[in-house]
Amino acid sequence: MAEGTYDAAAIVDAACRSLPIGNSVSRVPVGQSQVILLGFNTSRSFIVLQNSGSPLYVKLGTGAALDNYSFRLSPNAYASIDKWGGVVSVVRATTIDDVIVTEAY
């Protein structure tokens, strides 16, 4: 691979294989309406979100909107969030695309 590029699926796969306790991986379709990806879970160690489509607006909490979000995840990018046991909500500006969600606990 060229410098500055990565294989997000391989990163998520490697992270999941090395988890000591447990994890779950799911594929969630997200469009122009807010979707709650994860509910409240104080046992959660970390989360990995892999965006497979158009820009994803992520909010640590409820109420994700195009003008109310914690961070924007670019197409084909991923984010790792450590020690967040709260709700995670997301929304997109356009098309419906999947988000791969890994939750470790």
Secondary structure by P-SEA (a helix, b strand, c coil): cccccccaaaaaaaaaaacccccccbbbbbcccccccccccccccbbbbbbcccbbbbbcccccccccccccccccbbbbbccccbbbbccccbbbbbbbbbbcc
